[in-house]
Amino acid sequence: MGKNWKDEISTPALVINYDIMQKNIETMLKFTKENKVNLRPHTKTHKCPVIAKEHLEIAKRLNAENKGICVARIGEAEIFAQHGFDDILIANQVIEPNQMKRLIELNKTFSVKVCVDYEKNIVDLNNLASKENVKMEVVMEVDVGLGRNGVQPGEPALKIAKLIKKQPNLDLIGLQGYEGHLTAIKDPEILKRKAEECMQKLVDTRDILNKNGFKIDYLTAGNTVSYKYSGKVDGITELQTGTYIFNDEHYYRVSPEFDMAVTILGTVTNNPGNRYYTIDAGLKAATNDNGNPIFKDYPKCKIRVMTEEHSIIRASPKDNFEIGQKLELYPSHICTTVNLYDFFTVVKDGEIIAKWDILARGKNY
Ligand SMILES: Cc1ncc(COP(=O)(O)O)c(C=O)c1O
């Protein structure tokens, strides 16, 4: 038997199956192209400029619109800007004063838009921007039901929009509505109805604004579960999905059109007996906020306990592992798991083809 790619990797490790990732990107881009919306991928899933560039290449090949990227944090925006991305939407608010200053600084060179929803933040951003002689674009976030960020749709949104209009250094370019509370819905009919209701709130708010003298047509929304309905609503011009690129065990149950492209590779380090084994991938190798990771090739083998450095697993009677054997697991929450690693190992056709640095990991400040 020849050498296996797993033998070449020090564990725990994060491994991308290139072909699956590529297929996931193509699946999302084919959807957005068919539905004539832009795809602004949310890079909080991979945090890796090389992957964002790979995404652009695939979009170019498919002749699909892939304008700009989303990030979650100012620190991520800085990394992607340093690596050549000039159309960045921070799909979140930047409220902390030091971070606001960094945002204005970035806008001296790059176009880094931010979501706003709060009066004082809007005035503060404008004051800082005018001090530095910077003009910047902002997107108003509308709460379409998640109850996390955003102004309420309709009149409250109009009031905030009017406040933004009064700020000479801010330019309101569109509305964001993130329907993240729909991601657990399995019934397609319910999901469709709820996604449409959420998007309608965004469209109606746009109409109220435009009746009051605004000229808004940029509406950005979507997640890896409800995108297939949100992206079809008339008026939605952009999807800002992220997880689809890798998917994970949690989302795979509701969005199986995206196969799982990333595994955690661990090594069996002990066999305490009675079908229990210890592997070297614990909570520093995989998060379990969405449940424990599952084994790729051993569906009946389960993680019983996760500690910092180890997981204790219980194998099925058929699974006889050897100490030193390498096992692949599917993460249950890919975005928080990626944040634990310095780099991805990329595998294609059974060969390691690259090592990609996760440069924006931990840049959530
Ligand atoms: C504001 C915002 N937009 C888009 C997304 C992307 O969602 P998903 O990763 O399900 O595609 C997220 C995910 O957390 C988000 O917070």
The ligand as a Tripos MOL2 file, in Angstrom:
@<TRIPOS>MOLECULE
LIG
   16    16     1     0     0
SMALL
NO_CHARGES

@<TRIPOS>ATOM
      1 C1        -25.2570   38.8950    9.2910 C.3       1 LIG1
      2 C2        -24.9850   37.5620    8.6970 C.ar      1 LIG1
      3 N1        -25.1380   37.4070    7.3730 N.ar      1 LIG1
      4 C3        -24.9220   36.2220    6.7760 C.ar      1 LIG1
      5 C4        -24.5230   35.1190    7.4990 C.ar      1 LIG1
      6 C5        -24.2470   33.8410    6.7600 C.3       1 LIG1
      7 O1        -25.0470   32.7840    7.1600 O.3       1 LIG1
      8 P1        -24.6490   31.2940    6.7580 P.3       1 LIG1
      9 O2        -23.3250   31.0360    7.3380 O.co2     1 LIG1
     10 O3        -25.7330   30.4330    7.2940 O.co2     1 LIG1
     11 O4        -24.6180   31.2320    5.2770 O.co2     1 LIG1
     12 C6        -24.3700   35.2290    8.8840 C.ar      1 LIG1
     13 C7        -23.9720   34.0840    9.6990 C.2       1 LIG1
     14 O5        -23.7210   34.1160   10.8690 O.2       1 LIG1
     15 C8        -24.6000   36.4820    9.5130 C.ar      1 LIG1
     16 O6        -24.4640   36.6630   10.8340 O.3       1 LIG1
@<TRIPOS>BOND
     1     1     2 1
     2     2     3 ar
     3     2    15 ar
     4     3     4 ar
     5     4     5 ar
     6     5     6 1
     7     5    12 ar
     8     6     7 1
     9     7     8 1
    10     8     9 2
    11     8    10 1
    12     8    11 1
    13    12    13 1
    14    12    15 ar
    15    13    14 2
    16    15    16 1
@<TRIPOS>SUBSTRUCTURE
     1 LIG1         1 GROUP 0 **** ****
